[in-house]
Amino acid sequence: MKPRPSRVPDFFLVGQPKSGTTALYEMLRAHPQLYMPELKEPVFMASDVLAGLARPSVRARPKTLEEYLSLFDAARPDQHAGEASSLYLWSRTAAANIATLQPSARIIAILREPASFLRSLHLQMLQDRSEDERDLGQALALETDRRRGAHIPPGCPRPEALFYSTYVCYLDQLRRYHSVFPREQVLVLIYDDFRADNEATVRSVLRFLEVDDAVGIKVTDANPSVHLRSRQLEDVLQGLSAGHGGLMRVAKTPLKALTSRRFRHGALRITRRRLIYGEPPAADEDTMRELRRGFTEEVVALGDYLGRDLVSLWGYDSVD
């Protein structure tokens, strides 16, 4: 008997991070004609960043093409298979790698107003310990030193993640995909549209993927930006989750016997959400204004490229 040929993904949600990709992933994978693996962010096609993402606390990502393609083995013949990796837009190699693997792939990108995007990204990196500078303006100012290897937080697995200026190169990022895919295979969404009407945006994606767009859609708001209230309490809960420390191991043994792994992890997530994380503080207006001044040229050029008035949509017509 011949071995079953590996299934190659048909579509890719390529990012941007903190721009609704997790919510869109959850809503798409609920569609009966679409298959997306449970593992979000396999990042396999971003060969330039994959090696730096190894972290014991994160579920192992595929390291070989065989492992990667096995993510799609469960897809039925009548389903379109796809995956979501928000760093594919940032990556310099992902577009070409995807085109080599699947020339007919459909590409979906979401773009967000640059200043609010960087603020949300900074909050996320504080949460996952990649960043330790709580002030966004100071974090941005550290980029030059960090490019020299200084002021890198001990919990940061990939120092390049702290080079904030490299994320907002929307025009270059889109051109990488347009250079290897016809425009009709690349759908560019605007985060504001997705936030304003999740359902309408998802239905436009379904039409782009050529599946039934009349199915029921459950609106999802996944992975919102939060503010880390207590690093110390987060450390305690992280230790409990991992079973670190003698007392924690003693406490965890009977807990394991009485509860499922999913229940324990769910309880810890609820505790983190209620005790450790809160609504993010108000943005520093001076920092946001300075960012918008710096990104005005990018926003104008991107709007021209996409044929859309992003200057007005994102409020850049009032930047002084």
C-alpha positions in Angstrom: 0.0 0.0 0.0 1.3 3.4 -0.9 1.8 5.8 2.0 -0.9 8.5 2.1 0.5 11.8 0.7 0.9 14.6 3.1 -1.7 17.3 3.2 -0.3 20.8 2.3 -2.1 23.8 3.8 -4.3 25.8 1.5 -4.4 29.1 3.4 -2.3 31.1 5.9 -3.2 33.7 8.4 0.1 35.6 8.5 -0.5 38.3 11.1 0.0 40.9 12.4 0.3 40.0 16.1 -2.1 41.9 18.5 -4.4 42.7 15.6 -7.1 40.1 15.9 -5.4 37.1 14.5 -6.2 34.9 17.5 -9.9 35.8 17.3 -10.0 35.3 13.6 -8.2 31.9 13.9 -10.8 30.8 16.5 -13.7 31.9 14.3 -12.4 30.3 11.1 -11.5 27.0 12.7 -15.1 26.6 13.8 -16.3 26.5 10.2 -17.1 23.0 9.0 -15.4 23.4 5.6 -12.2 24.7 7.2 -9.5 22.8 9.1 -7.0 24.5 11.3 -4.8 22.6 13.8 -5.1 23.1 17.5 -1.6 24.4 17.5 -1.7 28.1 16.7 1.7 29.7 15.8 3.6 26.8 14.4 5.8 29.4 12.7 7.5 26.7 10.7 7.5 28.7 7.4 9.4 31.6 9.2 12.7 29.9 9.1 14.5 33.1 10.1 12.8 33.3 13.5 11.8 29.7 14.3 15.1 28.8 16.0 14.8 31.6 18.5 11.3 30.7 19.6 12.3 27.5 21.5 11.0 27.7 25.0 10.3 24.8 27.4 7.0 26.4 28.6 5.5 26.4 25.1 4.2 23.4 23.3 6.8 22.0 21.0 6.6 23.5 17.5 7.3 21.3 14.4 11.0 21.1 13.6 10.8 19.2 10.3 8.6 19.5 7.2 7.2 16.0 8.0 6.2 17.2 11.5 4.7 20.4 10.1 2.6 18.7 7.5 1.4 16.2 10.1 -0.5 19.1 11.7 -3.0 18.8 8.7 -3.4 15.0 8.6 -6.8 15.2 10.3 -8.2 17.5 7.6 -10.9 15.9 5.6 -10.7 15.8 1.8 -13.6 18.2 1.6 -12.0 20.8 3.9 -9.6 23.6 3.2 -6.6 23.3 5.5 -4.8 26.3 7.0 -2.8 27.7 9.8 -2.2 30.9 11.7 1.3 32.3 12.6 1.3 36.0 13.4 5.1 36.3 12.8 4.8 35.3 9.1 4.2 39.0 8.2 7.2 40.1 10.1 9.4 37.3 8.8 11.6 38.0 5.8 11.6 34.3 4.7 8.0 33.2 5.3 6.4 34.5 2.1 8.9 32.8 -0.2 8.8 29.6 1.9 5.0 29.5 1.7 5.0 30.1 -2.1 7.5 27.3 -2.6 5.4 24.9 -0.5 2.0 25.9 -1.9 2.0 28.3 -4.9 -1.8 28.5 -4.8 -2.1 29.4 -1.2 -4.5 32.1 0.0 -2.8 34.7 2.3 -4.7 36.7 5.0 -3.1 39.6 6.8 -4.5 42.1 9.3 -3.0 45.5 9.8 -3.5 47.8 12.8 -2.8 51.5 13.3 1.0 51.5 14.1 1.0 53.4 17.5 -1.8 51.4 19.1 -0.3 48.2 17.7 3.1 48.9 19.3 1.5 49.7 22.6 -0.5 46.5 22.6 2.6 44.5 21.5 4.6 46.0 24.3 1.9 45.0 26.9 1.9 41.5 25.5 5.7 41.2 25.7 5.6 42.4 29.3 3.0 39.7 30.0 5.0 36.9 28.5 8.3 38.1 30.1 10.1 39.0 26.8 10.1 42.6 28.0 10.9 44.1 31.4 10.8 47.9 30.7 7.3 48.9 31.7 7.4 52.3 30.0 6.7 52.1 26.3 8.7 55.2 25.5 11.7 53.9 27.3 11.4 50.5 25.7 11.4 52.1 22.3 14.5 54.2 23.2 16.4 51.0 24.3 16.3 49.6 20.8 19.7 50.9 19.8 21.4 49.4 22.9 19.5 46.2 22.5 20.7 45.8 19.0 24.2 45.7 20.6 23.1 43.0 23.0 22.5 45.3 26.0 19.5 45.5 28.3 18.0 42.2 27.1 15.6 40.7 29.7 16.7 37.3 30.9 13.3 35.9 30.0 13.5 37.0 26.3 14.0 34.0 24.0 14.5 36.2 20.9 16.1 39.6 21.3 15.0 40.7 17.8 11.4 40.7 19.2 12.4 43.8 21.1 13.3 45.8 18.0 9.9 47.5 17.8 10.7 49.6 14.7 11.0 46.4 12.6 7.3 45.5 13.1 5.8 48.6 11.4 7.2 48.2 7.8 3.8 47.3 6.4 4.5 48.3 2.9 7.7 46.1 2.7 5.9 43.3 4.4 3.0 43.2 1.9 5.4 43.6 -1.0 7.2 40.4 0.0 3.9 38.5 -0.4 2.8 40.3 -3.6 6.2 39.5 -5.1 5.5 35.8 -4.9 1.7 35.6 -5.0 -0.9 37.2 -7.4 -2.8 40.0 -5.7 -6.0 38.0 -5.9 -4.5 35.4 -3.5 -3.7 38.0 -0.8 -6.4 39.5 1.4 -5.4 42.5 3.5 -7.8 43.3 6.3 -7.8 46.4 8.5 -8.1 45.8 12.3 -10.6 48.6 12.7 -13.1 46.9 10.4 -12.7 43.6 12.2 -13.3 45.3 15.6 -16.3 47.2 14.3 -18.0 44.2 12.8 -16.4 40.8 13.5 -19.1 38.9 11.6 -18.9 40.9 8.4 -15.2 40.6 8.3 -15.2 36.9 8.8 -17.8 36.4 6.1 -15.5 38.4 3.7 -12.7 36.0 4.6 -14.9 33.0 4.0 -15.8 34.3 0.5 -12.1 34.8 -0.1 -11.5 31.2 0.9 -14.4 30.1 -1.4 -16.4 28.3 1.4 -20.0 28.8 2.6 -20.2 32.3 4.0 -23.8 31.9 5.2 -23.0 29.6 8.2 -23.6 30.8 11.8 -20.6 32.7 13.2 -19.9 32.9 16.9 -18.1 36.2 17.6 -14.9 35.8 19.5 -12.7 38.3 21.3 -9.5 36.4 22.1 -6.2 37.5 23.6 -7.1 41.1 24.7 -4.4 43.5 25.9 -3.9 43.4 29.6 -1.8 45.1 32.3 0.4 42.9 34.6 -0.4 44.0 38.2 2.0 41.7 40.1 5.1 40.0 38.7 5.6 38.3 42.1 2.2 36.7 42.1 2.6 35.6 38.5 5.9 33.9 39.5 4.1 32.0 42.3 1.3 30.8 40.0 3.9 29.9 37.3 5.7 27.8 39.9 2.5 26.1 40.9 1.6 25.4 37.3 5.0 23.8 36.8 5.2 22.2 40.2 8.3 24.0 41.4 9.3 24.0 45.0 8.7 21.3 47.7 5.6 22.8 49.1 4.1 23.2 45.7 4.8 19.7 44.8 3.2 18.4 48.0 0.1 20.6 47.3 0.0 19.6 43.7 0.0 15.8 44.2 -3.5 15.4 45.7 -4.7 18.1 43.4 -3.6 16.1 40.4 -5.4 13.0 41.8 -8.7 14.9 42.2 -8.8 17.1 39.1 -8.1 16.9 35.4 -5.1 18.6 33.7 -7.5 20.8 31.7 -9.4 21.8 34.9 -6.2 22.7 36.7 -4.9 24.8 33.9 -8.3 26.4 33.4 -8.4 27.4 37.1 -4.9 28.9 36.9 -5.9 30.9 33.8 -8.9 32.3 35.7 -6.8 33.1 38.7 -4.3 34.9 36.5 -7.0 36.8 34.8 -8.7 38.0 38.0 -5.8 38.6 40.3 -2.7 39.3 38.2 -4.0 41.1 35.1 -6.2 44.1 34.8 -7.2 46.7 32.2 -4.2 48.4 30.7 -3.4 51.9 31.9 -4.2 54.9 29.7 -1.6 55.4 27.0 0.9 58.1 27.4 -0.3 60.8 25.0 3.1 62.3 24.4 4.5 58.9 23.4 1.6 58.0 21.2 1.8 61.4 19.5 5.5 61.1 18.8 4.9 57.6 17.4 2.2 58.8 15.0 4.4 61.6 13.8 7.1 59.1 13.0 4.7 56.7 11.2 2.8 59.3 9.1 4.8 58.7 6.0 4.3 54.9 6.3 0.6 55.3 6.8 0.2 57.6 3.8 2.2 55.2 1.6 0.3 52.2 2.8 -3.0 53.9 2.1 -1.9 54.7 -1.4 -0.8 51.2 -1.9 -4.1 49.7 -0.7 -6.3 52.4 -2.3 -7.8 53.3 1.1 -7.8 56.5 3.1 -6.0 55.2 6.2 -4.8 58.7 7.1 -8.4 59.7 8.1 -9.3 56.3 9.4 -6.4 56.2 11.8 -6.5 59.9 12.7 -3.3 60.9 11.1 -4.9 63.9 9.5 -4.9 65.5 13.0 -1.3 64.7 14.0 0.4 67.9 14.7 
